[in-house]
């Protein structure tokens, strides 16, 4: 399965995967407004590839059922909570 990947101009680390290049018709208008002007990153064959941030099967399933897949960046690490956990483990 080929898909086109676009990065967001408004949300750092957000990527939109769609089945057909420049066909954003399956993507809801509200999402497109949040996403900003899409910038083409690449076209990939999902059948022959692994992805660093997301499971390929999730992407395929979402594109087949919804017409798109939105990849958001992972939430920032809470360093205070991590510090507290380390302190608790040291006791």
Secondary structure, DSSP 8 states (H G I E B T S, - for coil): -EEEEEE-SSSTT-EEEESSTT--TTS-HHHHHHH-S-EEEEEEEGGG---SSS-HHHHHHHHHHHSEEEE-------HHHHHHHHHHHH-
